[in-house]
């Protein structure tokens, strides 16, 4: 009785298992046919990267070094007081242009001015007395000692006037040359001590000095009248070496060089920092490549050369190189390349060894799929 109730369930289970097995065999057969069909399909087209290609060229160059220079004005000074006193007049403003001999600042010299007037009166009297005594001396009316005393009084009065004039000049500050005034904070009535810094005076004109240091190892190649290049805030200027220091720095062992150049007005100021490019040594020849072609890895710098395989397909080959120096956008190669080698100059970042490449003018770094033999 119980078996009769269980029999339908058993039959249903057997039918489900049979159906499942049939579906599994069907899927397996379908998958096998797909795999077999893929095996019979031709291989996918090889990816070819579009890159820029150039030939390694030979050029003539000189070794060079880049250093930091400092702008120095040929005429530059700090204006200080030479004597103590109260300010009676200020004739300049910050940033003003002044002429040589122009009065800049006046300190109180009323006492010295009054004393000078008294000395001038004494000189007038001494001069008149000397004339009378000279006449009397010719007739023998006075002694030679009295004539000498009269001459001494006149000389003393002249010396006193010169002394007072010197004191007044020290209290009257004048421009020693045509210059531009720096920042100044000064007012009439202010009392100044001797030696107080008032402002700076920078000579006007296009001539500027550039002081820079070079390593001792190349100092023998630097000579007077040699031309160097100065980067003045993006503008390339030529400067001429006018002096070489007679001794090296005791710590850095660098040698100081001074060059002179023409700088457009107000383009550079004293103590500005500039880049100085110095070429030295004999002319050399070497292979050069664009700097954009060079890639770097922990093992060193490398480029991709382009080699044509047996099927006529251009392929990228990784080659490590040793570089020397830069010449604008070019780099001198010491080892690893020869003149005439074809290298990837654009798009090298997307390559890998043995990848197919084709030369094109790159507007974008995109890869296209073409037949391997195309």
Buried (B, 14 or more C-beta within 10 A) or exposed (E): EEEEEEEEEEEEEEEEEEEEEEEEEEEEEEEEEEEEEEEEEEEEEBEBBBBBBBEBEEEEBBBBBEBEBBBBBEBBBEBEBBBBBBBBEBBBEEEBEBEEEBEBBBBBBEEBEEBBEEBBEBBEEBBEBBEEBEEBBEEEEBEEEBBEBBBEBBEBBBEBBEBBEEBBBBBBBBBEBBBBBBEBEBEEEEEBEEEEEBBBBBBBBEEBBBBBBBEEEBBEBBEEEBEBBBBBEEEEBEBBBBEBBEEBEEEEEBBBBBBBBEBEEEBBEBEBEBBBEBBBEEEEEBBBBBBBBBBEEEEEBBBBBBBEEEEEBBBBBBBEBEBBBBBEEBBBBEEBBEBEBBBBBBBBEBBEEEBBBBBBEBEEEEBEEEEBEE
